[in-house]
Amino acid sequence: MAIAPTPELLVITADRSLPRDIHAVIGKHFKVVPLREPSRATELLRPRHMVRAVIVHLNDSESTRQLLHTMQRDHASVRRIAIAAPEEFTGIIEGLHSGAIEHLLHLPLKPRDLITSLGRKETVARGK
């Protein structure tokens, strides 16, 4: 019997500690892939990769908002989670209103909120 590959979780952020914090919470269930550039995420959203969710640290930049919209259009089965501070108001409102953000997390990150945003492990592993 073949072992199913571990689903991947892309974390797009300039903050080096955030991917480590996320891995500490969900590392048993996901391969956490830290990325500094939003454009790199689109390369990994290919059939050979098992990307099931993307966490984008909003910084009110056009590139992070564009990534969320591209994922919504081209990769609807991948969960789109944004992490934002309250002062990143513009990106939060636009993303929630358009549907590009499915789940919103606030800093400091709380483990329970992270797990809830990903849903049940079995559901996310199937890409739903």
N, C-alpha and C positions, 0 to 999 in steps of 0.2 A: 504494500500500500504506500503510495507516494505521500510525502509530507507537504502540506500546503505551504506556499511561501508566506512569510510574515508580511502583513499589509504595511505600507509605508505612510508616514505622516510627514508632510513637508512643513517646515517652520521657516517662514520668511521674516527675518528680522536682522537688524544691525546689532542688537543686544546679544552678546555672546553667552550670557547666563540663562537667558530664556529657554533655549533648546535643552539645556541641562536640567532645568527645573521641570520641563515637560516630560523629559525622559524619566526622571525620578518617579513620576506619577504613573505613566502608562508604558514605560519601556518593556514590560513583559508582554504586551499585546501588540505593539507597533514598533517598527524600525523608524526612529526619529531622524529625519534628514534635514539638518540646518542649512539654510541658504541665505546669503546676504543680498542677492539681486533677484527681484521679482521675475526678470526675463528668464532666468535659469529654471524656474519652476515649469514653464511651458515645455521645455525640453524633456522634463521628467514625466510629463503627463502623456505618456505613450503607452500603447498596449502591453509592452513587455514589462512595464513597471506596475507594481501593485499599489498605486497611490489611492488611498481611500478618503483622505481628508487633507486639507491645507489650512494652516493657521497663518494668517497674515497680521503682522504687527503694523497697524495703520500709523502712518506718520503724516497724513494729509498730503502725500505726494501723489501725483497723477499716475505714476507707474504702479503703485499698490492698488489704487482704485481700478485701473485698467485691467490688472490681472484678475481681480474678482469678477469683473464683467465678462472677461474672456472665458473664465472658468464656468460661469453661469451659462453662457451660450454654447460652449464647445464640450464641456465636461460636466454635465448636470449631475452625474452620479457621484461626483467627488464633493464631500461636505466642505462648505466654505465657512470658516470660523475667523472672526476678526478679534484681535486684542487691541484695546484702545484705552487711552487715558481720557478723562472727561474733556480736556482741552482740544481733542481731535474731533470736535463737534461736526465739522463739515463732512468729513469722510464717513462718520457714523450715520448721520441722517441720510446722506445720499445712498449709501450702501444698503441700509435697511429699507428705505423707500423703494428702491429699484429691485430688491430681492437678491442683490449680489452677495449680501451678507446673510447667511442662514442663522448663525449664532454669534452673539457678541459676548466677549469676556472683558473684564476690567482688571487693571493692575491695581494692587498686587494680585497675582494669579492665585486662585483658591483651587486646590485639588478637586473638590467636589464639583465645582463649576466646570472644570475641564472635562471630567468624566461625563457629566451630564450633557455637555455640548457634543460629545462624540457618540452618545447613545450607548445602547448595549453593544458589547464587543461583537457579538454574533452578527448584529445588524450592520455595523460598520465594516466588518470583514467581508460581507457580501456586497458591499458598495451601495447600500440603500440608505 
